[in-house]
Amino acid sequence: MSAFVANRVHKPSKQFLKFRQQLFHSSLSAIFSCLKPYMEEHYDIVRCGDGHYRRVIYGLGPYIADYPEQVLAACIVQGWCTL
């Protein structure tokens, strides 16, 4: 059994919330690490549908998520009102 079991007992603790947040962001970082060089200064030369070769800098489109996942991705506090 692991030293830190994720269950309802640990859910409200700040340590577990921080762990979950870091796990989410480090996972996304690892998944998209191969794209990072092509999303910054470096470009990729790609043959397009019209037969011409073009320099391409890649980007990511919209990220669709429910509200709790948006809160996690944006690193904000859930349930606070700005008024």
C-alpha positions in Angstrom: 0.0 0.0 0.0 1.4 3.4 -0.9 2.3 6.0 1.7 -0.2 8.5 0.2 -3.5 6.9 -0.8 -5.9 9.1 -2.7 -9.3 8.8 -1.0 -11.9 11.0 0.5 -9.9 11.4 3.7 -7.1 13.3 1.9 -9.3 15.2 -0.6 -9.8 18.3 1.5 -6.1 18.5 2.6 -4.0 21.3 1.0 -1.1 18.8 0.5 -3.3 16.5 -1.6 -4.8 19.4 -3.7 -1.3 20.6 -4.4 -0.2 17.1 -5.4 -3.2 16.7 -7.7 -2.5 20.0 -9.3 1.2 19.3 -9.9 0.4 15.9 -11.3 -2.1 17.3 -13.8 0.3 20.0 -15.0 3.4 17.8 -15.1 1.3 15.2 -17.1 0.3 17.8 -19.7 3.9 19.1 -19.9 5.2 15.5 -20.6 2.5 14.9 -23.2 3.1 18.1 -25.1 6.9 18.2 -24.7 7.6 16.9 -28.2 5.5 19.8 -29.6 7.2 22.5 -27.6 10.1 23.2 -30.0 7.7 23.7 -32.8 5.4 26.0 -30.8 8.1 28.5 -30.0 10.9 29.8 -32.3 11.6 26.7 -34.4 9.4 25.8 -37.4 8.8 22.7 -39.2 8.8 22.5 -43.0 5.6 20.7 -44.2 4.2 19.9 -47.6 0.7 21.3 -47.8 -2.2 20.0 -49.8 -1.5 22.3 -52.8 2.0 20.7 -53.1 4.0 23.7 -51.8 6.3 23.4 -48.8 5.7 25.9 -46.0 7.2 26.8 -42.6 4.8 25.9 -39.9 4.7 26.9 -36.2 2.2 24.7 -34.4 -0.3 25.8 -31.8 -3.0 24.2 -29.8 -6.7 24.9 -30.3 -9.5 25.2 -27.7 -9.3 23.0 -24.7 -12.8 21.8 -23.7 -13.3 20.9 -20.1 -15.9 21.0 -17.4 -15.8 23.7 -14.7 -13.8 21.7 -12.1 -11.2 20.8 -14.7 -11.0 24.4 -15.9 -10.3 25.5 -12.3 -7.5 23.0 -12.0 -6.0 23.9 -15.4 -6.1 27.6 -14.6 -4.8 27.3 -11.0 -7.6 29.4 -9.6 -9.8 29.0 -6.5 -13.2 27.5 -7.2 -16.4 29.2 -5.9 -15.0 32.7 -5.4 -17.1 35.6 -6.7 -15.3 38.7 -8.2 -18.1 41.1 -7.2 
